[in-house]
Amino acid sequence: MAFLLLDAYYLALERAFRTSYNEFIERLGSGTVRMHDLVLAPRTQNLTLETLASVGSFSVWPFYTTLFSVTLTVTWILRG
């Protein structure tokens, strides 16, 4: 469970960086870049909500669903 949340957190952080980068590129293309825009940092206002939303991402849930199913199957076989 901890690794699931950690993966979701890093996915949310990656999305925040990508959004920040895309906004910077848009400002660079329009010629409205200011000095403080040169620092690319993720917006962490809703990172907790983004992390919870990332749990349902296709890059996260199939792996952990499969891992959970295999764990239950092996446990059931060993107890049987």
Residue pairs with C-beta under 8 A, 6 or more apart in sequence:
3 64
4 55
4 60
4 64
5 51
5 55
7 54
7 60
7 64
8 51
8 52
8 54
8 55
8 57
8 60
9 47
9 51
9 54
11 51
11 54
11 57
11 59
11 60
12 47
12 50
12 51
12 53
12 54
13 42
13 47
15 50
15 54
16 42
16 43
16 44
16 47
16 50
17 40
17 42
19 42
19 43
20 40
20 41
20 42
20 43
21 40
24 33
24 37
24 40
27 33
27 37
54 60
55 61
